[in-house]
Amino acid sequence: VDVWRQDSMYYVGSYDDKLADEGRWINYIFFRFLRLVPSDFAILFSYACVVIFSYIVAQRVTNNVYFSAAFGLLCSLVPVLPVQLEWPETLLIGFGLLAASPLLQRSLPSYFFFPLTGILFFGTFSAFYFLMPLLFLKDLNYSRFWRLMVFWVGSFVLAYAVTNFIVYLYTGNAIQIAGWRHPNYVVDMTSLMENIAKVGGALKVHFGKISSFLKPGALAALIIIALLIGIVKRQYFSFWLALICGFAIYASSIPVGIYVQERTILGAFIAVLTGLFVYQYQSTKAFLAVMVIMFLVSIRLAMAGNQSINWYKAQTDVLTQQFQGAIEHQPGEVRKLFIMVEMQESLALFKKIEENLGRTNLFSEGFVHPQYWVPALKEMGYVHYRICPDLVGWDCDQVISYYQKRLEYQKDHGLFISHRLPEGDLLLMINPSALK
């Protein structure tokens, strides 16, 4: 893959907006460094960190190297991981902290470990904080479970408050959640119920997508087996703690009412897989039996992940190739590039592209909106843009008269057409012939 998402650090000149909207203060501090990290290295490093963390979680419980290595590889195949890495550099420090967290947990008492990791993960990727209790699965009992809950939940609240204070120091305001996330703050019982319903809707959508590679019957069987193993081995709290960790990301969104995006549930996948497979097995046969099941699940996860990668690569390759065919002027010859699109036409065009590619998108954002086309153009060397969805936007009124003549510019082939404007600007449009 050669093209990344439009708000990747590779394509933006500042991280100010992300700091104000999301509170990722560590990313803000290291912005200039992160945008220089090669994407290949960032991706391999991120995969390695997931394997390391998952391996240690399993090894502490099972004390079996081979099982733990298999479990680490299983978690690295979660299909939302490559989707998250459509921004290769953005979570790089977060992945590093994830791999380092077992060492911190060994070195610090719980009342220091949870506040520290909470504050650090809020600075880069807060969803990884929900995995920290998995480091305490060994010999978990009733009193340790509730002690863990108190430190974990209390530290989450503390970390959120500290993050808001840090953002305030930098911006003069606390975190202001971006409007496109459609926040709905809890102020009464009605708003609370609305947000719970929103979380339920997200769970329903995500479960529906999961069922495309792990059938509900197979998942139900794995859950029943895990519960029975927990009862037989008297490891009652392991499954429930993993389940709580998995769904914590959904619960944490209830107070502000934002929708839980698919790519952010990597931690939920890892937690649930831990609850299904990581127990203190005694015999070699038990280890082998569970590893066979993990291998079969790995195949399904790998197929879905491969499909996600191929879908994204195919989409970006099509955009790049089509832009190269539509634009006759070199980047140095173009002052500003106007992208003017009617959204219904774009929706029809990309539906047609997906049908021709024969690949289904499970977890990624689509490319219908013209803002998602900009990275392919930036990789080609074009710098300055005006985005005009449904023919409106900053400065877009000055080129509408040229757009209305696009039937004169259309070609017999290609998905896009371009037209040279006065003063060195360029207008990029969907080719009407491509919609026939």
TORKOL-4160 file (C-alpha; in steps of 0.2 Angstrom, whole numbers, padded with zeros to 4 digits, m for minus):
436
<pt num="1" X="0000" Y="0000" Z="0000"/>
<pt num="2" X="0007" Y="0017" Z="m0005"/>
<pt num="3" X="m0007" Y="0029" Z="0000"/>
<pt num="4" X="m0013" Y="0033" Z="0017"/>
<pt num="5" X="m0028" Y="0041" Z="0025"/>
<pt num="6" X="m0031" Y="0060" Z="0022"/>
<pt num="7" X="m0027" Y="0065" Z="0040"/>
<pt num="8" X="m0012" Y="0054" Z="0042"/>
<pt num="9" X="0003" Y="0064" Z="0049"/>
<pt num="10" X="0012" Y="0061" Z="0032"/>
<pt num="11" X="m0001" Y="0073" Z="0024"/>
<pt num="12" X="m0004" Y="0086" Z="0037"/>
<pt num="13" X="0007" Y="0101" Z="0042"/>
<pt num="14" X="0000" Y="0102" Z="0060"/>
<pt num="15" X="m0007" Y="0091" Z="0074"/>
<pt num="16" X="m0016" Y="0105" Z="0083"/>
<pt num="17" X="m0034" Y="0100" Z="0078"/>
<pt num="18" X="m0031" Y="0082" Z="0084"/>
<pt num="19" X="m0025" Y="0088" Z="0100"/>
<pt num="20" X="m0040" Y="0099" Z="0103"/>
<pt num="21" X="m0052" Y="0085" Z="0097"/>
<pt num="22" X="m0045" Y="0070" Z="0104"/>
<pt num="23" X="m0032" Y="0075" Z="0117"/>
<pt num="24" X="m0018" Y="0065" Z="0110"/>
<pt num="25" X="m0004" Y="0076" Z="0118"/>
<pt num="26" X="0010" Y="0063" Z="0116"/>
<pt num="27" X="0006" Y="0063" Z="0097"/>
<pt num="28" X="0006" Y="0082" Z="0097"/>
<pt num="29" X="0023" Y="0083" Z="0106"/>
<pt num="30" X="0031" Y="0070" Z="0094"/>
<pt num="31" X="0022" Y="0075" Z="0079"/>
<pt num="32" X="0038" Y="0080" Z="0069"/>
<pt num="33" X="0046" Y="0064" Z="0073"/>
<pt num="34" X="0031" Y="0052" Z="0069"/>
<pt num="35" X="0028" Y="0060" Z="0052"/>
<pt num="36" X="0046" Y="0055" Z="0047"/>
<pt num="37" X="0045" Y="0037" Z="0052"/>
<pt num="38" X="0044" Y="0026" Z="0037"/>
<pt num="39" X="0027" Y="0017" Z="0035"/>
<pt num="40" X="0034" Y="0000" Z="0032"/>
<pt num="41" X="0044" Y="0001" Z="0049"/>
<pt num="42" X="0029" Y="0008" Z="0058"/>
<pt num="43" X="0018" Y="m0006" Z="0052"/>
<pt num="44" X="0030" Y="m0020" Z="0057"/>
<pt num="45" X="0033" Y="m0012" Z="0073"/>
<pt num="46" X="0015" Y="m0011" Z="0077"/>
<pt num="47" X="0012" Y="m0029" Z="0073"/>
<pt num="48" X="0027" Y="m0034" Z="0084"/>
<pt num="49" X="0020" Y="m0025" Z="0099"/>
<pt num="50" X="0003" Y="m0033" Z="0098"/>
<pt num="51" X="0012" Y="m0050" Z="0097"/>
<pt num="52" X="0023" Y="m0046" Z="0112"/>
<pt num="53" X="0009" Y="m0040" Z="0123"/>
<pt num="54" X="m0002" Y="m0055" Z="0119"/>
<pt num="55" X="0012" Y="m0067" Z="0121"/>
<pt num="56" X="0016" Y="m0060" Z="0139"/>
<pt num="57" X="m0003" Y="m0061" Z="0144"/>
<pt num="58" X="m0004" Y="m0079" Z="0139"/>
<pt num="59" X="0013" Y="m0084" Z="0145"/>
<pt num="60" X="0010" Y="m0077" Z="0163"/>
<pt num="61" X="m0006" Y="m0088" Z="0164"/>
<pt num="62" X="m0001" Y="m0104" Z="0155"/>
<pt num="63" X="0018" Y="m0103" Z="0157"/>
<pt num="64" X="0019" Y="m0112" Z="0140"/>
<pt num="65" X="0030" Y="m0104" Z="0127"/>
<pt num="66" X="0023" Y="m0112" Z="0112"/>
<pt num="67" X="0005" Y="m0109" Z="0117"/>
<pt num="68" X="0009" Y="m0091" Z="0121"/>
<pt num="69" X="0018" Y="m0088" Z="0104"/>
<pt num="70" X="0002" Y="m0095" Z="0095"/>
<pt num="71" X="m0009" Y="m0084" Z="0105"/>
<pt num="72" X="0002" Y="m0069" Z="0101"/>
<pt num="73" X="0001" Y="m0073" Z="0082"/>
<pt num="74" X="m0018" Y="m0076" Z="0084"/>
<pt num="75" X="m0021" Y="m0058" Z="0091"/>
<pt num="76" X="m0010" Y="m0050" Z="0077"/>
<pt num="77" X="m0022" Y="m0057" Z="0064"/>
<pt num="78" X="m0037" Y="m0047" Z="0071"/>
<pt num="79" X="m0044" Y="m0040" Z="0055"/>
<pt num="80" X="m0046" Y="m0022" Z="0062"/>
<pt num="81" X="m0027" Y="m0021" Z="0065"/>
<pt num="82" X="m0023" Y="m0018" Z="0047"/>
<pt num="83" X="m0038" Y="m0005" Z="0046"/>
<pt num="84" X="m0030" Y="0004" Z="0060"/>
<pt num="85" X="m0014" Y="0004" Z="0051"/>
<pt num="86" X="m0021" Y="0014" Z="0037"/>
<pt num="87" X="m0013" Y="0028" Z="0048"/>
<pt num="88" X="0004" Y="0019" Z="0050"/>
<pt num="89" X="0012" Y="0032" Z="0061"/>
<pt num="90" X="m0002" Y="0039" Z="0072"/>
<pt num="91" X="m0003" Y="0025" Z="0085"/>
<pt num="92" X="0016" Y="0021" Z="0084"/>
<pt num="93" X="0020" Y="0027" Z="0102"/>
<pt num="94" X="0004" Y="0019" Z="0108"/>
<pt num="95" X="0009" Y="0002" Z="0101"/>
<pt num="96" X="0026" Y="0004" Z="0109"/>
<pt num="97" X="0018" Y="0008" Z="0126"/>
<pt num="98" X="0007" Y="m0008" Z="0124"/>
<pt num="99" X="0022" Y="m0019" Z="0122"/>
<pt num="100" X="0031" Y="m0010" Z="0137"/>
<pt num="101" X="0016" Y="m0011" Z="0149"/>
<pt num="102" X="0020" Y="m0028" Z="0156"/>
<pt num="103" X="0037" Y="m0022" Z="0161"/>
<pt num="104" X="0029" Y="m0007" Z="0169"/>
<pt num="105" X="0016" Y="m0018" Z="0178"/>
<pt num="106" X="0030" Y="m0029" Z="0185"/>
<pt num="107" X="0040" Y="m0013" Z="0191"/>
<pt num="108" X="0026" Y="m0003" Z="0199"/>
<pt num="109" X="0012" Y="m0006" Z="0212"/>
<pt num="110" X="m0006" Y="m0006" Z="0205"/>
<pt num="111" X="m0010" Y="0011" Z="0212"/>
<pt num="112" X="0004" Y="0019" Z="0202"/>
<pt num="113" X="0003" Y="0007" Z="0186"/>
<pt num="114" X="m0015" Y="0011" Z="0182"/>
<pt num="115" X="m0014" Y="0030" Z="0183"/>
<pt num="116" X="0002" Y="0031" Z="0174"/>
<pt num="117" X="m0003" Y="0020" Z="0159"/>
<pt num="118" X="m0020" Y="0028" Z="0159"/>
<pt num="119" X="m0012" Y="0045" Z="0157"/>
<pt num="120" X="0001" Y="0039" Z="0144"/>
<pt num="121" X="m0012" Y="0029" Z="0133"/>
<pt num="122" X="m0024" Y="0044" Z="0133"/>
<pt num="123" X="m0010" Y="0054" Z="0125"/>
<pt num="124" X="m0009" Y="0042" Z="0110"/>
<pt num="125" X="m0023" Y="0028" Z="0110"/>
<pt num="126" X="m0034" Y="0027" Z="0125"/>
<pt num="127" X="m0042" Y="0010" Z="0119"/>
<pt num="128" X="m0026" Y="0001" Z="0124"/>
<pt num="129" X="m0029" Y="0006" Z="0142"/>
<pt num="130" X="m0044" Y="m0006" Z="0143"/>
<pt num="131" X="m0032" Y="m0021" Z="0140"/>
<pt num="132" X="m0021" Y="m0017" Z="0156"/>
<pt num="133" X="m0031" Y="m0029" Z="0168"/>
<pt num="134" X="m0026" Y="m0043" Z="0157"/>
<pt num="135" X="m0009" Y="m0042" Z="0164"/>
<pt num="136" X="m0016" Y="m0047" Z="0181"/>
<pt num="137" X="m0025" Y="m0064" Z="0176"/>
<pt num="138" X="m0013" Y="m0075" Z="0185"/>
<pt num="139" X="m0021" Y="m0082" Z="0201"/>
<pt num="140" X="m0035" Y="m0069" Z="0201"/>
<pt num="141" X="m0048" Y="m0071" Z="0215"/>
<pt num="142" X="m0063" Y="m0062" Z="0222"/>
<pt num="143" X="m0054" Y="m0049" Z="0232"/>
<pt num="144" X="m0040" Y="m0046" Z="0219"/>
<pt num="145" X="m0054" Y="m0044" Z="0206"/>
<pt num="146" X="m0063" Y="m0030" Z="0215"/>
<pt num="147" X="m0047" Y="m0022" Z="0220"/>
<pt num="148" X="m0042" Y="m0022" Z="0202"/>
<pt num="149" X="m0058" Y="m0014" Z="0196"/>
<pt num="150" X="m0057" Y="0000" Z="0208"/>
<pt num="151" X="m0039" Y="0005" Z="0203"/>
<pt num="152" X="m0043" Y="0002" Z="0184"/>
<pt num="153" X="m0060" Y="0012" Z="0184"/>
<pt num="154" X="m0053" Y="0026" Z="0196"/>
<pt num="155" X="m0037" Y="0028" Z="0186"/>
<pt num="156" X="m0047" Y="0030" Z="0169"/>
<pt num="157" X="m0057" Y="0045" Z="0177"/>
<pt num="158" X="m0041" Y="0052" Z="0183"/>
<pt num="159" X="m0032" Y="0050" Z="0167"/>
<pt num="160" X="m0046" Y="0058" Z="0157"/>
<pt num="161" X="m0045" Y="0073" Z="0169"/>
<pt num="162" X="m0026" Y="0075" Z="0168"/>
<pt num="163" X="m0028" Y="0074" Z="0149"/>
<pt num="164" X="m0040" Y="0088" Z="0149"/>
<pt num="165" X="m0029" Y="0098" Z="0160"/>
<pt num="166" X="m0014" Y="0095" Z="0148"/>
<pt num="167" X="m0025" Y="0100" Z="0133"/>
<pt num="168" X="m0030" Y="0115" Z="0142"/>
<pt num="169" X="m0012" Y="0120" Z="0145"/>
<pt num="170" X="m0008" Y="0119" Z="0126"/>
<pt num="171" X="m0025" Y="0126" Z="0119"/>
<pt num="172" X="m0033" Y="0136" Z="0132"/>
<pt num="173" X="m0048" Y="0124" Z="0132"/>
<pt num="174" X="m0052" Y="0106" Z="0137"/>
<pt num="175" X="m0055" Y="0093" Z="0124"/>
<pt num="176" X="m0068" Y="0098" Z="0112"/>
<pt num="177" X="m0075" Y="0083" Z="0103"/>
<pt num="178" X="m0076" Y="0085" Z="0085"/>
<pt num="179" X="m0094" Y="0088" Z="0078"/>
<pt num="180" X="m0092" Y="0074" Z="0065"/>
<pt num="181" X="m0092" Y="0062" Z="0080"/>
<pt num="182" X="m0110" Y="0068" Z="0084"/>
<pt num="183" X="m0107" Y="0069" Z="0103"/>
<pt num="184" X="m0122" Y="0068" Z="0114"/>
<pt num="185" X="m0117" Y="0072" Z="0132"/>
<pt num="186" X="m0127" Y="0064" Z="0146"/>
<pt num="187" X="m0137" Y="0077" Z="0155"/>
<pt num="188" X="m0153" Y="0067" Z="0160"/>
<pt num="189" X="m0161" Y="0050" Z="0159"/>
<pt num="190" X="m0166" Y="0053" Z="0141"/>
<pt num="191" X="m0149" Y="0057" Z="0134"/>
<pt num="192" X="m0142" Y="0042" Z="0145"/>
<pt num="193" X="m0155" Y="0030" Z="0136"/>
<pt num="194" X="m0151" Y="0038" Z="0119"/>
<pt num="195" X="m0132" Y="0034" Z="0122"/>
<pt num="196" X="m0135" Y="0017" Z="0128"/>
<pt num="197" X="m0146" Y="0014" Z="0112"/>
<pt num="198" X="m0131" Y="0021" Z="0102"/>
<pt num="199" X="m0119" Y="0009" Z="0110"/>
<pt num="200" X="m0131" Y="m0006" Z="0107"/>
<pt num="201" X="m0133" Y="m0001" Z="0089"/>
<pt num="202" X="m0114" Y="m0001" Z="0087"/>
<pt num="203" X="m0112" Y="m0018" Z="0095"/>
<pt num="204" X="m0126" Y="m0025" Z="0083"/>
<pt num="205" X="m0117" Y="m0018" Z="0068"/>
<pt num="206" X="m0100" Y="m0024" Z="0074"/>
<pt num="207" X="m0106" Y="m0042" Z="0078"/>
<pt num="208" X="m0114" Y="m0043" Z="0061"/>
<pt num="209" X="m0098" Y="m0039" Z="0053"/>
<pt num="210" X="m0089" Y="m0052" Z="0064"/>
<pt num="211" X="m0101" Y="m0065" Z="0059"/>
<pt num="212" X="m0095" Y="m0064" Z="0041"/>
<pt num="213" X="m0079" Y="m0073" Z="0046"/>
<pt num="214" X="m0083" Y="m0081" Z="0063"/>
<pt num="215" X="m0101" Y="m0089" Z="0062"/>
<pt num="216" X="m0112" Y="m0085" Z="0077"/>
<pt num="217" X="m0114" Y="m0104" Z="0081"/>
<pt num="218" X="m0095" Y="m0106" Z="0082"/>
<pt num="219" X="m0093" Y="m0091" Z="0093"/>
<pt num="220" X="m0107" Y="m0097" Z="0104"/>
<pt num="221" X="m0098" Y="m0114" Z="0105"/>
<pt num="222" X="m0081" Y="m0106" Z="0110"/>
<pt num="223" X="m0090" Y="m0096" Z="0123"/>
<pt num="224" X="m0098" Y="m0111" Z="0131"/>
<pt num="225" X="m0082" Y="m0121" Z="0131"/>
<pt num="226" X="m0072" Y="m0106" Z="0139"/>
<pt num="227" X="m0085" Y="m0105" Z="0153"/>
<pt num="228" X="m0084" Y="m0123" Z="0156"/>
<pt num="229" X="m0065" Y="m0123" Z="0157"/>
<pt num="230" X="m0066" Y="m0108" Z="0169"/>
<pt num="231" X="m0078" Y="m0118" Z="0180"/>
<pt num="232" X="m0069" Y="m0134" Z="0180"/>
<pt num="233" X="m0052" Y="m0126" Z="0183"/>
<pt num="234" X="m0060" Y="m0114" Z="0196"/>
<pt num="235" X="m0053" Y="m0099" Z="0186"/>
<pt num="236" X="m0070" Y="m0090" Z="0188"/>
<pt num="237" X="m0064" Y="m0072" Z="0185"/>
<pt num="238" X="m0053" Y="m0074" Z="0170"/>
<pt num="239" X="m0067" Y="m0075" Z="0157"/>
<pt num="240" X="m0078" Y="m0061" Z="0165"/>
<pt num="241" X="m0063" Y="m0050" Z="0167"/>
<pt num="242" X="m0058" Y="m0052" Z="0149"/>
<pt num="243" X="m0076" Y="m0049" Z="0144"/>
<pt num="244" X="m0077" Y="m0033" Z="0154"/>
<pt num="245" X="m0061" Y="m0027" Z="0146"/>
<pt num="246" X="m0068" Y="m0031" Z="0129"/>
<pt num="247" X="m0084" Y="m0021" Z="0131"/>
<pt num="248" X="m0076" Y="m0007" Z="0142"/>
<pt num="249" X="m0073" Y="0003" Z="0126"/>
<pt num="250" X="m0091" Y="0003" Z="0122"/>
<pt num="251" X="m0096" Y="0008" Z="0140"/>
<pt num="252" X="m0084" Y="0022" Z="0141"/>
<pt num="253" X="m0092" Y="0030" Z="0126"/>
<pt num="254" X="m0109" Y="0031" Z="0135"/>
<pt num="255" X="m0106" Y="0048" Z="0144"/>
<pt num="256" X="m0101" Y="0058" Z="0128"/>
<pt num="257" X="m0112" Y="0048" Z="0116"/>
<pt num="258" X="m0100" Y="0046" Z="0102"/>
<pt num="259" X="m0101" Y="0031" Z="0090"/>
<pt num="260" X="m0088" Y="0017" Z="0093"/>
<pt num="261" X="m0079" Y="0016" Z="0076"/>
<pt num="262" X="m0074" Y="m0002" Z="0070"/>
<pt num="263" X="m0056" Y="0001" Z="0069"/>
<pt num="264" X="m0054" Y="0006" Z="0087"/>
<pt num="265" X="m0060" Y="m0011" Z="0094"/>
<pt num="266" X="m0044" Y="m0020" Z="0092"/>
<pt num="267" X="m0042" Y="m0020" Z="0111"/>
<pt num="268" X="m0060" Y="m0028" Z="0112"/>
<pt num="269" X="m0055" Y="m0042" Z="0100"/>
<pt num="270" X="m0039" Y="m0046" Z="0110"/>
<pt num="271" X="m0048" Y="m0046" Z="0126"/>
<pt num="272" X="m0062" Y="m0058" Z="0120"/>
<pt num="273" X="m0049" Y="m0069" Z="0112"/>
<pt num="274" X="m0040" Y="m0070" Z="0129"/>
<pt num="275" X="m0056" Y="m0074" Z="0138"/>
<pt num="276" X="m0059" Y="m0088" Z="0126"/>
<pt num="277" X="m0042" Y="m0097" Z="0126"/>
<pt num="278" X="m0030" Y="m0091" Z="0140"/>
<pt num="279" X="m0032" Y="m0103" Z="0155"/>
<pt num="280" X="m0020" Y="m0114" Z="0165"/>
<pt num="281" X="m0021" Y="m0130" Z="0155"/>
<pt num="282" X="m0012" Y="m0145" Z="0164"/>
<pt num="283" X="m0009" Y="m0158" Z="0150"/>
<pt num="284" X="0000" Y="m0157" Z="0133"/>
<pt num="285" X="m0016" Y="m0164" Z="0125"/>
<pt num="286" X="m0026" Y="m0149" Z="0131"/>
<pt num="287" X="m0013" Y="m0137" Z="0125"/>
<pt num="288" X="m0013" Y="m0145" Z="0108"/>
<pt num="289" X="m0032" Y="m0146" Z="0107"/>
<pt num="290" X="m0034" Y="m0127" Z="0111"/>
<pt num="291" X="m0020" Y="m0123" Z="0099"/>
<pt num="292" X="m0029" Y="m0132" Z="0085"/>
<pt num="293" X="m0044" Y="m0122" Z="0088"/>
<pt num="294" X="m0034" Y="m0106" Z="0088"/>
<pt num="295" X="m0026" Y="m0111" Z="0072"/>
<pt num="296" X="m0043" Y="m0113" Z="0064"/>
<pt num="297" X="m0049" Y="m0096" Z="0070"/>
<pt num="298" X="m0033" Y="m0089" Z="0064"/>
<pt num="299" X="m0036" Y="m0094" Z="0047"/>
<pt num="300" X="m0053" Y="m0085" Z="0047"/>
<pt num="301" X="m0046" Y="m0069" Z="0055"/>
<pt num="302" X="m0031" Y="m0070" Z="0042"/>
<pt num="303" X="m0043" Y="m0071" Z="0027"/>
<pt num="304" X="m0054" Y="m0056" Z="0033"/>
<pt num="305" X="m0038" Y="m0046" Z="0037"/>
<pt num="306" X="m0031" Y="m0050" Z="0020"/>
<pt num="307" X="m0047" Y="m0045" Z="0012"/>
<pt num="308" X="m0047" Y="m0028" Z="0021"/>
<pt num="309" X="m0029" Y="m0025" Z="0015"/>
<pt num="310" X="m0033" Y="m0030" Z="m0003"/>
<pt num="311" X="m0049" Y="m0019" Z="m0003"/>
<pt num="312" X="m0039" Y="m0004" Z="0003"/>
<pt num="313" X="m0025" Y="m0006" Z="m0009"/>
<pt num="314" X="m0036" Y="m0009" Z="m0024"/>
<pt num="315" X="m0046" Y="0007" Z="m0020"/>
<pt num="316" X="m0030" Y="0017" Z="m0018"/>
<pt num="317" X="m0022" Y="0010" Z="m0033"/>
<pt num="318" X="m0038" Y="0013" Z="m0044"/>
<pt num="319" X="m0038" Y="0031" Z="m0038"/>
<pt num="320" X="m0020" Y="0034" Z="m0042"/>
<pt num="321" X="m0021" Y="0026" Z="m0059"/>
<pt num="322" X="m0037" Y="0035" Z="m0064"/>
<pt num="323" X="m0030" Y="0052" Z="m0058"/>
<pt num="324" X="m0014" Y="0049" Z="m0068"/>
<pt num="325" X="m0025" Y="0046" Z="m0083"/>
<pt num="326" X="m0036" Y="0061" Z="m0081"/>
<pt num="327" X="m0023" Y="0075" Z="m0076"/>
<pt num="328" X="m0012" Y="0080" Z="m0090"/>
<pt num="329" X="m0003" Y="0094" Z="m0081"/>
<pt num="330" X="0012" Y="0091" Z="m0069"/>
<pt num="331" X="0011" Y="0096" Z="m0051"/>
<pt num="332" X="0022" Y="0111" Z="m0054"/>
<pt num="333" X="0010" Y="0117" Z="m0067"/>
<pt num="334" X="m0005" Y="0117" Z="m0055"/>
<pt num="335" X="m0008" Y="0131" Z="m0042"/>
<pt num="336" X="m0024" Y="0124" Z="m0034"/>
<pt num="337" X="m0034" Y="0109" Z="m0038"/>
<pt num="338" X="m0052" Y="0110" Z="m0036"/>
<pt num="339" X="m0061" Y="0093" Z="m0033"/>
<pt num="340" X="m0080" Y="0096" Z="m0037"/>
<pt num="341" X="m0092" Y="0081" Z="m0035"/>
<pt num="342" X="m0110" Y="0078" Z="m0033"/>
<pt num="343" X="m0111" Y="0065" Z="m0019"/>
<pt num="344" X="m0125" Y="0054" Z="m0026"/>
<pt num="345" X="m0114" Y="0052" Z="m0042"/>
<pt num="346" X="m0099" Y="0048" Z="m0031"/>
<pt num="347" X="m0109" Y="0035" Z="m0022"/>
<pt num="348" X="m0114" Y="0027" Z="m0038"/>
<pt num="349" X="m0096" Y="0027" Z="m0045"/>
<pt num="350" X="m0088" Y="0019" Z="m0030"/>
<pt num="351" X="m0102" Y="0006" Z="m0029"/>
<pt num="352" X="m0098" Y="0002" Z="m0047"/>
<pt num="353" X="m0079" Y="0001" Z="m0043"/>
<pt num="354" X="m0082" Y="m0011" Z="m0028"/>
<pt num="355" X="m0093" Y="m0022" Z="m0039"/>
<pt num="356" X="m0079" Y="m0023" Z="m0053"/>
<pt num="357" X="m0066" Y="m0026" Z="m0040"/>
<pt num="358" X="m0076" Y="m0040" Z="m0032"/>
<pt num="359" X="m0070" Y="m0036" Z="m0014"/>
<pt num="360" X="m0081" Y="m0032" Z="0001"/>
<pt num="361" X="m0076" Y="m0018" Z="0014"/>
<pt num="362" X="m0079" Y="m0024" Z="0032"/>
<pt num="363" X="m0071" Y="m0012" Z="0043"/>
<pt num="364" X="m0063" Y="0003" Z="0033"/>
<pt num="365" X="m0070" Y="0020" Z="0029"/>
<pt num="366" X="m0075" Y="0021" Z="0011"/>
<pt num="367" X="m0069" Y="0033" Z="m0002"/>
<pt num="368" X="m0086" Y="0041" Z="m0007"/>
<pt num="369" X="m0082" Y="0058" Z="0000"/>
<pt num="370" X="m0069" Y="0068" Z="m0011"/>
<pt num="371" X="m0058" Y="0072" Z="0005"/>
<pt num="372" X="m0053" Y="0053" Z="0004"/>
<pt num="373" X="m0046" Y="0056" Z="m0013"/>
<pt num="374" X="m0033" Y="0069" Z="m0008"/>
<pt num="375" X="m0019" Y="0057" Z="m0002"/>
<pt num="376" X="m0018" Y="0049" Z="m0019"/>
<pt num="377" X="m0016" Y="0066" Z="m0027"/>
<pt num="378" X="m0003" Y="0072" Z="m0013"/>
<pt num="379" X="0007" Y="0056" Z="m0017"/>
<pt num="380" X="0007" Y="0062" Z="m0035"/>
<pt num="381" X="0014" Y="0079" Z="m0029"/>
<pt num="382" X="m0001" Y="0090" Z="m0030"/>
<pt num="383" X="m0001" Y="0102" Z="m0014"/>
<pt num="384" X="m0015" Y="0114" Z="m0013"/>
<pt num="385" X="m0034" Y="0109" Z="m0014"/>
<pt num="386" X="m0052" Y="0115" Z="m0013"/>
<pt num="387" X="m0064" Y="0101" Z="m0009"/>
<pt num="388" X="m0082" Y="0104" Z="m0016"/>
<pt num="389" X="m0094" Y="0090" Z="m0010"/>
<pt num="390" X="m0111" Y="0093" Z="m0018"/>
<pt num="391" X="m0103" Y="0108" Z="m0027"/>
<pt num="392" X="m0101" Y="0118" Z="m0011"/>
<pt num="393" X="m0086" Y="0123" Z="m0001"/>
<pt num="394" X="m0073" Y="0137" Z="0001"/>
<pt num="395" X="m0069" Y="0146" Z="m0015"/>
<pt num="396" X="m0080" Y="0133" Z="m0025"/>
<pt num="397" X="m0092" Y="0146" Z="m0031"/>
<pt num="398" X="m0079" Y="0153" Z="m0043"/>
<pt num="399" X="m0078" Y="0137" Z="m0053"/>
<pt num="400" X="m0096" Y="0131" Z="m0053"/>
<pt num="401" X="m0098" Y="0138" Z="m0071"/>
<pt num="402" X="m0084" Y="0127" Z="m0077"/>
<pt num="403" X="m0092" Y="0112" Z="m0069"/>
<pt num="404" X="m0108" Y="0115" Z="m0077"/>
<pt num="405" X="m0100" Y="0113" Z="m0094"/>
<pt num="406" X="m0092" Y="0096" Z="m0089"/>
<pt num="407" X="m0102" Y="0087" Z="m0103"/>
<pt num="408" X="m0091" Y="0096" Z="m0115"/>
<pt num="409" X="m0075" Y="0089" Z="m0106"/>
<pt num="410" X="m0081" Y="0071" Z="m0104"/>
<pt num="411" X="m0071" Y="0057" Z="m0111"/>
<pt num="412" X="m0075" Y="0040" Z="m0118"/>
<pt num="413" X="m0065" Y="0031" Z="m0105"/>
<pt num="414" X="m0059" Y="0034" Z="m0087"/>
<pt num="415" X="m0068" Y="0038" Z="m0071"/>
<pt num="416" X="m0062" Y="0056" Z="m0069"/>
<pt num="417" X="m0059" Y="0071" Z="m0080"/>
<pt num="418" X="m0050" Y="0087" Z="m0077"/>
<pt num="419" X="m0051" Y="0105" Z="m0085"/>
<pt num="420" X="m0038" Y="0118" Z="m0084"/>
<pt num="421" X="m0043" Y="0135" Z="m0076"/>
<pt num="422" X="m0037" Y="0152" Z="m0077"/>
<pt num="423" X="m0022" Y="0157" Z="m0067"/>
<pt num="424" X="m0015" Y="0139" Z="m0066"/>
<pt num="425" X="m0029" Y="0131" Z="m0056"/>
<pt num="426" X="m0036" Y="0114" Z="m0061"/>
<pt num="427" X="m0054" Y="0107" Z="m0059"/>
<pt num="428" X="m0056" Y="0088" Z="m0056"/>
<pt num="429" X="m0073" Y="0080" Z="m0059"/>
<pt num="430" X="m0081" Y="0063" Z="m0061"/>
<pt num="431" X="m0082" Y="0058" Z="m0079"/>
<pt num="432" X="m0101" Y="0057" Z="m0084"/>
<pt num="433" X="m0097" Y="0043" Z="m0096"/>
<pt num="434" X="m0091" Y="0033" Z="m0081"/>
<pt num="435" X="m0109" Y="0033" Z="m0074"/>
<pt num="436" X="m0117" Y="0025" Z="m0089"/>
